[in-house]
């Protein structure tokens, strides 16, 4: 089968979904109202709450949600064939992930940019508030450690990549100062300058390994495991306009540009899909993912279909920066569909490989030898990229090989495959790092909210310097410790279920929101249907994980198993409390509204801010 078919089908589905389904949600279900002053203006403090151009904010939001998931998950799920992953990406993005992100962003904007846990406490009750807070805090720390491990594995002893990523930091600061302070609103010129500087960093990085600077940018795993949390700390405390927003904005459009180039490459090269619709591993026993296609394909592909981590961004930095309520549709729903398209490209890059080559890259040599599959072109591929790509599990290398082979298939570019390979590796690392910086900041907000609610009220003040610094240190230390002492095998399985459990919580809260504000209670089905499916699927996956963890018989397995049990209990309590609230709301056919209040830290001037019409 020609891979162009997958590309065209995905593009058509996403365009139709955005045009009709998201418009229905925006106008009929949520009834977005641009006359309501958003917290970016009403609470503008120049640090956390900052009105931001919608395209810059789209770039920041997309960069924050699109981490390793849409790149790595579909590649690993190709073990089951191209069919299960492709169908889940399409259906999940349209009917689950897009709805999930859209409604949580809307709810946070209406709650003055407050966190998901605060929204849960106010809209459902104190029990859901505390269970959501505890679940979120643990999940985000595990998620950050898991994503950071992928960056470490991609960048250690790789001076080209470290140099490129390092240069994006001063570039972002310069562009942030230019667009927000020197020439406010200079989006076009700032974007062009930032793009050219980032591309210059990428291409000049090629000369670093053979220069006198090589040792400076050649870091070990331990050094990277220390450097990344330090970066996360500064990303969490600096004003969003100075580093976070411009860096994510610039890297986001670089990502989108790369994916667009890959789509063009697929149209030109038209590679054949070599992995079948389904493989013999759909019933379990696979060398990459040991479990059956249900439930594991829905856990393996999270970002790209639906991811609970997105709710932390939609109720974290983005609602504090959005200018108009109507912009939630392109930023949240549109951003999710864009991520779904990225996941589709990643899946295509994997399934165009010969099955034997795909498994040779993604499994250890000892396991691959037991599969009795011929590795047809693995040696040739290794020669083209300049390194041995066999036995490098995790998805990143096979994605890079697949993308590089597509690019190099364009006439006149065959001799550049090693450059394409290195570029894609850096592209993946940049994708992940932008999620780490935004996620650290969101975790800081959540910890401040918990400590402010249950320990000491001033911690809720996001402009309290000591509170911001202390919570940032605690968050970065926790995920940094896991990063330094753990590995992918000890974190990723737990992260997969934990992430989707958070999506269950967010959909349950979204259902409550719809029952409160919508003119028709039946509209709640848009969140309740994916909630019901995901609840059963994730709980089953969690039960299978428990057997796997406790079967290990060591301390790490017992810790992972115990944490899994705790998270599943917290989510069950949350669901029960939400059902109680739903029964109460179903007693009336009229909307009961939703809180629209000023955040405790809002700084409101004497004159009304210049809100765009």
C-alpha positions in Angstrom: 0.0 0.0 0.0 1.2 3.5 -0.8 1.8 5.6 2.3 0.3 8.7 0.6 -3.1 7.1 1.3 -2.6 7.3 5.1 -1.4 10.9 4.7 -4.4 12.1 2.7 -7.0 10.3 4.9 -5.5 11.8 8.0 -5.4 15.3 6.6 -9.0 15.1 5.4 -10.3 13.7 8.7 -8.5 16.4 10.7 -9.7 19.3 8.5 -13.3 18.1 8.6 -13.2 17.6 12.4 -11.8 21.1 13.0 -14.3 22.7 10.6 -17.4 21.1 11.9 -17.0 19.2 15.2 -14.8 21.9 17.0 -17.2 24.6 15.7 -20.1 22.7 17.2 -18.4 22.5 20.6 -17.4 26.1 20.5 -20.8 27.6 19.6 -23.3 25.1 21.0 -21.7 23.4 23.9 -19.2 25.9 25.4 -20.8 29.0 23.9 -17.5 30.9 23.8 -17.9 34.6 24.6 -15.3 37.1 23.5 -17.0 39.9 25.6 -15.6 38.2 28.7 -12.3 39.7 29.6 -9.7 36.9 29.8 -7.3 36.5 32.8 -4.4 37.5 30.6 -5.8 41.1 30.6 -7.8 41.1 33.9 -4.9 39.6 35.9 -2.0 41.0 33.9 1.1 41.1 36.1 3.7 41.0 33.4 5.1 37.7 34.6 2.6 34.9 34.7 -0.5 36.6 33.2 0.6 38.2 29.9 -1.6 38.8 26.8 0.1 37.0 24.0 -0.5 37.0 20.2 -2.6 33.9 19.3 0.0 32.6 16.9 2.8 32.9 19.4 0.6 31.3 22.0 -0.4 28.5 19.6 3.3 27.9 19.1 4.0 27.8 22.9 0.9 25.6 23.5 1.7 23.1 20.8 5.4 22.9 21.8 4.4 22.3 25.4 1.9 19.4 24.6 3.9 17.8 21.8 6.7 16.0 23.6 8.0 12.5 23.0 4.5 11.0 22.8 3.4 11.8 19.2 6.9 10.8 18.0 7.8 7.7 20.0 4.4 6.2 20.8 3.2 5.5 17.2 6.6 4.1 16.3 6.4 1.6 19.2 2.8 0.8 18.4 3.7 -0.2 14.9 4.6 -3.6 16.4 0.8 -4.3 16.1 0.7 -3.2 12.5 -0.2 0.1 11.0 -4.0 -0.3 11.4 -4.6 -0.2 15.1 -2.3 2.8 15.7 -3.6 4.7 12.7 -7.3 4.3 13.7 -6.6 5.3 17.3 -4.7 8.4 16.2 -7.6 9.5 14.0 -10.5 8.7 16.4 -8.6 9.6 19.5 -7.5 13.0 18.3 -11.0 14.0 17.0 -13.3 12.6 19.6 -11.1 12.4 22.8 -7.9 14.4 22.8 -9.2 17.5 21.0 -12.3 17.6 23.2 -10.2 17.0 26.3 -7.8 19.9 25.6 -10.5 22.3 24.4 -12.8 22.0 27.4 -10.1 22.1 30.1 -8.6 25.3 28.5 -12.1 26.9 28.4 -12.7 25.9 32.1 -9.3 27.3 33.2 -9.9 30.6 31.3 -13.3 30.9 33.1 -11.5 30.3 36.4 -8.9 33.0 35.9 -6.2 30.6 34.7 -6.4 28.4 37.8 -5.1 24.8 37.8 -7.1 21.6 37.0 -7.1 20.7 40.7 -8.5 24.0 41.7 -11.2 23.7 39.1 -12.0 20.2 40.3 -12.3 21.5 43.9 -14.7 24.3 43.0 -16.8 22.5 40.4 -17.1 19.0 41.9 -16.1 19.2 45.5 -13.2 19.1 48.1 -12.7 15.3 47.8 -12.1 15.5 44.0 -10.0 18.6 44.6 -7.5 16.8 46.9 -7.4 13.5 44.9 -6.9 15.4 41.7 -4.1 17.5 43.3 -2.2 14.4 44.6 -2.6 12.5 41.3 -1.5 15.4 39.2 1.6 16.2 41.2 2.9 12.6 41.1 2.0 12.1 37.5 3.7 15.2 36.3 6.9 14.5 38.2 7.0 11.0 36.7 6.2 12.4 33.2 9.0 15.0 33.4 11.5 12.3 34.5 10.4 10.0 31.7 10.6 12.6 29.0 14.0 13.8 30.3 15.4 10.3 30.1 14.6 10.3 26.3 16.6 13.6 25.9 19.5 12.2 27.9 19.7 9.1 25.8 19.5 11.1 22.6 22.1 13.7 23.6 24.8 12.1 25.7 28.2 12.2 23.8 26.5 14.1 21.1 28.1 17.6 20.9 26.1 18.6 17.8 22.8 18.1 19.5 23.8 19.7 22.9 25.2 22.8 21.1 22.0 23.2 19.0 19.6 22.9 22.0 21.8 25.2 24.1 21.8 27.9 21.4 18.0 27.9 21.4 18.1 29.4 24.9 19.9 32.7 24.2 18.1 33.0 20.9 14.8 32.7 22.6 15.8 35.3 25.2 16.9 37.8 22.5 13.7 37.2 20.5 11.5 37.5 23.7 13.2 40.9 24.6 12.7 42.0 21.0 9.0 41.1 20.6 7.8 42.0 24.1 10.0 44.9 25.2 12.1 46.5 22.4 9.5 46.4 19.6 6.3 45.2 21.2 4.1 43.2 18.8 6.9 42.8 16.2 5.8 39.2 15.5 6.7 38.9 11.8 10.2 40.3 12.1 10.9 38.5 15.4 9.7 35.2 13.9 11.9 35.6 10.8 14.9 36.5 12.9 14.3 33.7 15.3 13.8 31.1 12.6 17.0 32.1 10.8 19.0 32.0 14.1 17.6 28.6 15.1 18.4 27.1 11.7 21.8 28.6 11.9 22.3 26.9 15.2 21.2 23.6 13.7 23.5 23.8 10.7 26.6 25.2 12.5 26.3 22.4 15.0 27.6 20.1 12.3 31.1 21.7 12.8 31.1 21.4 16.6 32.2 17.7 16.9 35.5 18.3 15.1 36.2 21.7 16.7 38.0 22.8 19.9 34.5 23.3 21.4 33.6 19.6 21.2 34.6 18.8 24.7 32.5 21.6 26.1 29.4 20.2 24.5 30.2 16.5 24.9 28.3 15.5 28.1 27.8 12.3 29.9 24.4 10.9 31.0 25.0 12.1 34.5 26.0 15.6 33.4 22.9 15.9 31.3 20.8 14.5 34.2 22.0 17.5 36.3 21.9 20.1 33.5 18.3 19.4 32.5 16.7 20.0 36.0 18.8 23.2 36.3 17.3 24.4 33.0 13.9 23.4 34.2 14.3 25.5 37.3 15.1 28.6 35.4 12.3 27.9 32.9 9.9 27.7 35.9 10.8 31.0 37.5 11.7 33.4 34.7 8.8 35.5 33.2 7.0 33.5 30.5 7.7 36.2 27.8 11.4 36.1 28.4 12.2 32.4 27.7 9.3 30.0 27.7 6.9 31.6 25.2 9.5 32.7 22.6 11.5 29.5 22.8 8.5 27.3 22.5 7.1 29.5 19.7 10.3 29.3 17.6 10.9 25.6 18.2 7.2 24.8 17.5 7.2 26.2 14.0 10.5 24.5 13.4 8.7 21.3 14.4 5.7 22.0 12.3 8.0 22.9 9.4 9.8 19.7 9.7 6.6 17.7 9.8 5.4 19.6 6.8 8.6 18.8 4.9 8.2 15.2 5.8 4.6 15.2 4.5 6.0 16.7 1.2 8.7 14.1 1.2 6.1 11.3 1.4 4.1 12.9 -1.4 7.3 13.0 -3.6 8.9 9.7 -2.7 5.6 7.8 -2.1 7.2 5.1 0.0 5.5 1.7 0.3 4.0 0.6 3.7 5.9 -2.6 4.4 4.4 -3.4 7.8 1.0 -5.1 7.4 -2.4 -3.8 8.8 -2.0 -6.1 11.8 0.8 -8.4 12.9 0.9 -11.7 14.8 1.5 -9.7 18.0 -2.0 -8.2 18.3 -2.8 -10.9 20.8 0.3 -10.2 22.9 3.8 -11.6 23.2 5.4 -8.8 21.2 9.1 -8.1 21.6 8.6 -4.4 22.1 5.3 -4.3 24.0 4.5 -7.6 25.7 0.8 -7.1 26.1 -2.1 -7.4 23.6 -3.3 -4.6 21.3 -6.1 -3.8 23.7 -5.4 -2.1 26.0 -1.8 -1.4 25.2 -2.0 0.4 21.9 -4.2 3.0 23.7 -1.6 3.5 26.4 1.4 3.4 24.1 -0.1 6.1 21.9 -1.1 8.8 24.3 0.1 12.2 22.9 -1.2 12.1 19.3 -4.6 10.7 20.4 -5.3 11.8 24.0 -3.0 12.6 26.8 -3.7 13.7 30.4 -0.5 15.8 30.4 -2.2 18.2 28.0 -4.7 19.1 30.7 -1.8 20.5 32.8 -0.8 22.8 29.9 -4.4 23.8 29.2 -4.9 24.7 32.8 -1.3 26.0 33.3 0.5 28.5 31.2 -1.9 28.8 28.2 -5.0 30.2 30.0 -2.9 32.9 31.6 -1.8 34.2 28.1 -4.9 33.8 25.9 -6.4 37.1 24.6 -9.9 35.9 23.6 -12.1 33.0 24.5 -12.7 32.1 20.9 -8.9 31.5 20.5 -9.3 28.4 22.6 -10.6 26.6 19.6 -7.6 26.9 17.3 -5.1 26.8 20.1 -6.5 23.7 22.0 -8.5 21.7 19.5 -6.4 22.8 16.6 -3.2 22.1 18.5 -4.4 18.6 19.3 -5.2 17.8 15.7 -1.8 19.2 14.7 -0.2 16.8 17.1 -2.4 14.0 15.7 -0.9 14.8 12.3 2.6 14.6 13.8 1.8 11.2 15.2 0.6 10.1 11.7 3.9 11.1 10.2 5.8 9.3 12.9 3.7 6.1 12.3 4.3 6.3 8.5 8.1 6.7 9.1 8.1 3.5 11.1 5.8 1.3 8.9 7.7 2.1 5.7 10.7 0.1 7.1 11.0 -3.6 6.3 9.5 -5.5 9.3 12.8 -7.2 10.0 14.7 -3.9 10.0 12.1 -2.3 12.2 12.3 -5.0 14.9 16.1 -5.2 14.6 16.3 -1.5 15.6 13.7 -1.6 18.3 14.7 -4.8 20.2 17.9 -5.9 21.9 19.9 -8.3 19.7 19.3 -11.3 21.9 15.5 -10.8 21.6 15.6 -10.1 17.9 17.5 -13.3 17.3 14.6 -15.3 18.7 12.1 -13.7 16.2 13.6 -15.5 13.2 13.1 -12.4 11.0 15.6 -11.4 8.4 17.1 -7.9 8.8 17.2 -7.0 5.1 18.7 -3.5 5.0 19.9 -2.9 8.5 23.6 -2.9 7.6 23.1 -0.6 4.6 21.1 1.8 6.8 23.8 1.8 9.4 26.4 2.7 6.7 24.2 5.5 5.4 23.7 7.2 8.8 27.3 6.6 9.9 26.5 4.5 13.0 25.2 1.1 14.0 21.4 1.5 14.4 20.6 -2.1 15.4 19.6 -2.9 18.9 18.6 0.7 19.9 15.1 0.3 21.4 12.9 3.2 22.4 11.5 4.3 19.1 13.7 7.4 18.6 16.3 5.8 16.4 13.8 3.9 14.1 11.9 7.1 13.7 15.0 9.0 12.7 16.0 6.2 10.3 12.6 6.1 8.7 12.3 9.9 8.3 15.9 10.2 7.0 15.3 7.4 4.5 12.2 9.3 3.2 14.1 12.6 2.9 17.1 11.0 1.3 14.7 9.3 -1.3 14.2 12.7 -2.9 16.2 13.2 -6.0 19.7 14.6 -5.3 19.5 14.0 -1.5 20.6 10.4 -1.2 24.1 11.3 -0.1 22.7 13.5 2.8 21.1 10.7 4.8 23.6 11.0 7.7 22.7 14.8 7.9 19.0 14.0 7.9 19.5 11.4 10.5 21.3 13.7 12.9 18.8 16.5 12.2 15.9 14.3 13.1 17.5 13.1 16.3 17.9 16.8 17.3 14.4 17.5 16.1 13.1 14.8 18.5 15.1 16.1 21.4 13.9 19.7 20.8 10.3 18.4 20.8 10.8 16.8 24.2 12.7 19.6 25.8 10.0 22.2 25.2 7.5 19.9 27.1 10.0 19.7 30.0 10.3 23.4 30.5 6.5 24.1 30.3 5.8 21.0 32.4 8.2 22.1 35.2 6.4 25.5 35.3 3.0 23.8 35.5 4.2 21.5 38.3 5.3 24.6 40.2 1.8 26.1 39.9 0.3 22.8 41.1 2.6 22.5 44.1 2.0 26.2 45.0 -1.7 25.6 44.9 -1.5 22.5 47.1 0.8 24.1 49.7 -1.3 27.3 49.6 -4.5 25.4 50.2 -3.4 23.0 52.8 -0.2 24.5 54.4 0.3 28.2 54.1 -2.0 30.5 52.1 0.7 32.9 50.6 2.1 30.0 48.6 -0.9 30.5 46.2 0.6 33.9 45.4 2.3 33.2 42.1 4.2 36.5 42.3 5.6 35.7 45.8 9.2 35.2 45.0 10.2 33.0 47.9 7.2 30.6 47.2 8.0 30.5 43.5 11.6 29.7 44.1 11.0 27.1 46.8 8.4 25.2 44.9 10.5 25.3 41.7 13.4 23.8 43.6 11.3 21.0 45.1 9.7 20.1 41.7 13.0 20.1 39.8 14.8 18.1 42.6 12.1 15.4 42.5 12.0 14.8 38.8 15.8 15.4 38.6 16.4 12.7 41.3 14.3 10.2 39.3 16.1 11.1 36.1 19.5 10.7 37.7 18.8 7.4 39.4 16.3 5.7 37.0 16.0 4.5 33.5 13.3 4.1 30.8 12.4 0.6 31.9 11.7 1.7 35.4 9.6 4.8 34.6 8.0 4.5 31.2 5.4 1.7 31.9 4.2 3.6 35.0 4.1 6.9 33.1 2.0 5.4 30.3 -0.9 4.3 32.6 -0.5 7.3 34.9 -0.8 9.8 32.0 -4.0 8.2 30.8 -5.4 8.1 34.3 -5.0 11.9 34.4 -6.9 12.1 31.1 -9.7 10.1 32.8 -9.8 12.7 35.6 -9.8 15.6 33.2 -12.7 14.1 31.1 -14.7 13.5 34.2 -14.2 17.2 35.3 -15.1 18.2 31.7 -18.3 16.3 31.9 -19.2 18.2 35.0 -18.4 21.5 33.4 -20.7 20.7 30.4 -23.6 19.6 32.7 -23.3 22.9 34.5 -23.1 25.3 31.5 -24.8 23.7 28.5 -28.4 24.3 27.4 -28.8 20.6 26.8 -27.6 17.9 29.2 -27.1 15.5 26.3 -24.1 17.5 25.2 -22.2 15.9 28.0 -21.9 12.8 25.8 -19.0 14.4 24.0 -16.8 13.9 27.1 -18.7 11.0 28.7 -18.3 8.7 25.8 -14.4 8.9 25.6 -14.4 8.9 29.4 -16.2 5.6 29.6 -14.0 4.0 27.0 -10.8 5.3 28.5 -11.7 4.4 32.1 -12.2 0.7 31.3 -9.2 0.6 29.0 -6.7 2.3 31.4 -7.9 0.4 34.5 -7.4 -2.9 32.6 -3.9 -1.8 31.5 -3.2 -0.8 35.1 -4.2 -4.2 36.3 -1.9 -5.9 33.7 0.9 -3.6 34.8 0.4 -4.5 38.4 1.0 -8.2 37.6 4.1 -7.2 35.6 5.5 -5.0 38.4 5.0 -7.4 41.3 6.2 -10.3 39.2 9.6 -8.7 39.2 10.0 -9.4 42.9 12.5 -6.5 43.5 12.2 -3.2 45.3 11.7 -1.2 42.1 8.8 -3.4 41.0 7.2 -3.2 44.4 7.5 0.6 44.4 6.0 0.9 40.8 3.2 -1.5 41.7 2.4 0.3 45.0 2.3 3.7 43.2 0.1 2.3 40.5 -2.4 1.0 43.1 -2.4 4.4 44.8 -3.1 6.2 41.6 -5.9 3.9 40.5 -7.6 4.3 43.9 -7.3 8.1 43.7 -8.9 8.1 40.2 -11.7 5.8 41.3 -12.5 8.0 44.2 -12.5 11.0 41.8 -14.9 9.2 39.4 -17.3 8.3 42.2 -17.4 11.9 43.5 -18.0 13.2 40.0 -20.9 10.8 39.5 -22.4 12.2 42.7 -22.1 15.7 41.2 -23.6 14.6 37.9 -26.7 13.1 39.5 -27.2 16.4 41.3 -26.8 18.4 38.1 -29.1 16.1 36.1 -32.0 17.1 38.5 -32.4 20.4 36.7 -32.7 21.1 32.9 -31.4 24.6 33.2 -27.7 25.7 33.1 -26.4 26.6 36.5 -23.4 28.6 35.3 -19.8 28.4 36.2 -17.5 30.5 38.4 -16.1 33.6 36.7 -13.9 35.2 39.3 -10.8 37.3 39.7 -7.7 35.4 40.7 -6.4 36.4 44.1 -3.2 37.9 42.5 -4.9 39.9 39.8 -3.4 43.3 39.3 -5.9 45.5 37.7 -5.1 49.0 36.5 -7.3 52.1 36.7 -8.0 51.9 33.0 -9.3 49.0 30.9 -6.6 47.3 29.0 -6.5 47.4 25.2 -8.4 44.3 24.4 -8.5 43.3 20.7 -12.0 43.4 19.2 
